[in-house]
Amino acid sequence: MSISEYRFACAVASSGSFTAAADACFVTQPTLSNGIARLEHEFGERLFIRTTRKVTLTPFGEHILPYLSEIVHAQETLKRQVRTFGAPETRAIHIGLSPLIDARQVARVIAPFRHKCPEIEIVLCEMNLTNLDREFAEGRIDFLVEVENVTKRSCQSIVLYREPLVFVPRGGMSKEKVTGHGVRLADIVEETFVMAPNDACGLARATRELFRRHRCKLNEYAGETLSCQVLEEWAMLGIGAAILPGSKLRQMNRAFPITDKSGLDVDMPVTATWSRKLTSVPHVSEFIEHLQATAASLKPRGKKPRLKQAETPLPKPCEV
């Protein structure tokens, strides 16, 4: 395995095309295809499913991609540090993203600042929570963008946007007719939910906080997925129900928006967090001011599931 092969895999995942990925990596398509084949052979698992119309990640590919991206980003960071060692005037802002984050929302925040301050480099790095926390604590990441984490009280943070949460029933949609905007949280609390690992992306933390806030017991499936991307698939296989952010849905017509007892959307706050000491760094302070001015104008842009009759009845309502 080599960094080049990792880079090939990331390029294919990003572009959805072997041809486009080869162009982006400045290699021929056979070179890129052979590199992907070697990588899949060493992993013992396929990374991509190729059809005549598109290229998509396999479940294994979705799980391993963040780790490949992390290695590629680490190499780029190393090269940049070597290159800029003798150029202290270079200014950069490093932003760490949880895999749960909607990149479109982050792009909406960053784009105006890049246009206004092109001399400041914005570097994005996606990692699982354990690695994000380590990199942040050691000062290699300036900002964390993740599901709201109340344990980081020594830092400053701001809510960038609120991501709508949706319910994916076990084994498919319910036969019961759904009226109104979606399903009430009170109607699904008796379900057993499949969960991602605590250190994966923050979804497990958000789900537990949702149930705690509404004073409900969360019934968790005994096993857990390798990543949050597999939750929807496990729900459709009947292993358990799932709660996901709307932006991460693949099958929009197989999920219900979740509402509370007042009929309001249930959502998940996504925050940007930074160390207080960074406020004294001029270019970082400028970016913080930009975040504070921009965040208020952002609205949730999660995919809205199309409601339809489902195949499995929802559990009976209980009091919340």
GUGU-746197 format. One record per residue (C-alpha): x, y, z; residue in three letters. Coordinates in steps of 0.5 Angstrom, whole numbers, plus 500, padded with zeros to 3 digits. Example, Ala and Ser with C-alpha at 12.3 -4.5 7.8 and 13.67 -1.06 7.14 Angstrom:
BEGIN
525491516ALA527498514SER
//
This chain:
BEGIN
500500500MET502507498SER500514500ILE499515492SER494509492GLU490512498TYR490519494ARG487515488PHE482512493ALA480519496CYS480522489ALA475517486VAL470517492ALA470525491SER469525484SER465519483GLY469517477SER475514475PHE477518469THR476525473ALA480522479ALA486520474ALA485527471ASP485530478ALA491526480CYS495527474PHE496520472VAL493515467THR486512468GLN490505468PRO495507473THR489509478LEU485503477SER491499478ASN493502484GLY486502487ILE486494485ALA492493489ARG489497495LEU483493495GLU487486494HIS491488500GLU485490504PHE482484502GLY475488501GLU472492495ARG472499496LEU468501490PHE462499486ILE462500479ARG456500474THR456503467THR453510470ARG456511477LYS462509482VAL459508489THR463506495LEU462500498THR460499506PRO467498507PHE469503503GLY465508507GLU468506513HIS475506511ILE475513507LEU476517513PRO482514515TYR485514508LEU483521508SER486523515GLU493520512ILE493524506VAL491530510HIS497528514ALA502528509GLN499534506GLU500538513THR507535513LEU509538506LYS506544508ARG510545514GLN516543511VAL515548505ARG513554510THR518553515PHE522559512GLY516563511ALA513565518PRO509570514GLU504564511THR498564515ARG493558515ALA487556519ILE486548520HIS479546521ILE477539524GLY471536522LEU467530525SER465525519PRO458527521LEU458534519ILE455536512ASP460539508ALA456543504ARG454547510GLN461548512VAL463551505ALA457556506ARG461559512VAL468558509ILE467561502ALA465568504PRO472569508PHE476565503ARG474571498HIS475576503LYS482574505CYS485569500PRO492570503GLU489566509ILE489558507GLU483554510ILE485547511VAL480542512LEU481535516CYS476530517GLU477525523MET474521528ASN472524535LEU478521538THR483523533ASN480530533LEU480531540ASP488529540ARG489534534GLU485540538PHE489539544ALA496539541GLU494545537GLY495542530ARG487544529ILE485551531ASP477549530PHE473543531LEU466543527VAL462537531GLU456535534VAL455540540GLU460538546ASN458541553VAL464538556THR469543552LYS467549557ARG474551557SER473553550CYS469558546GLN464556541SER458558537ILE452554534VAL454554526LEU447550524TYR442546527ARG441539523GLU434536523PRO434529525LEU430523522VAL428516524PHE429510520VAL424504522PRO427497523ARG425493516GLY422499513GLY417504513MET410504517SER404501514LYS400506519GLU398513516LYS403518518VAL399525518THR403532519GLY410533518HIS413527521GLY413522527VAL413524534ARG419522538LEU414519543ALA411514538ASP418511537ILE422511544VAL420504545GLU424502539GLU431499539THR436503536PHE443501533VAL448506534MET455508532ALA461507536PRO462513541ASN469516538ASP466515531ALA462522529CYS458524535GLY452521533LEU451516539ALA452522543ARG447527540ALA442521540THR443519548ARG443527549GLU436527545LEU433522549PHE436524556ARG433531554ARG426529553HIS427524559ARG426518555CYS430511556LYS434509550LEU434502548ASN440501545GLU442494540TYR447490543ALA452491537GLY454497534GLU456499527THR463501525LEU461507522SER455512522CYS454511515GLN452503516VAL446505521LEU441506515GLU443500512GLU442496518TRP435499520ALA433497513MET435490514LEU431490520GLY437489526ILE434495529GLY431502528ALA436508527ALA436516528ILE440520523LEU442527521PRO437528514GLY444530510SER446523511LYS440519508LEU441515502ARG434513501GLN430519503MET423516502ASN425511507ARG425516513ALA421520518PHE422527520PRO422527528ILE418532532THR417533539ASP410534543LYS410541541SER410539533GLY417542532LEU423539529ASP428535533VAL435537531ASP442536533MET446543534PRO453543530VAL458547533THR465551532ALA469550538THR476554539TRP481555544SER480562548ARG488563547LYS487563539LEU483570540THR490574540SER492571534VAL490576529PRO488572523HIS484567527VAL481573531SER478575524GLU476568522PHE472568529ILE469574528GLU467572521HIS464565524LEU460570529GLN457574524ALA455568519THR452563523ALA446567525ALA444567518SER445559517LEU439555516LYS438547516PRO439544509ARG438537511GLY435533506LYS427532507LYS425525507PRO419524503ARG414521507LEU410514504LYS407508507GLN412503510ALA412496511GLU412495519THR408498524PRO411503528LEU411502536PRO405504540LYS405511543PRO408512550CYS408519554GLU414523554VAL
//
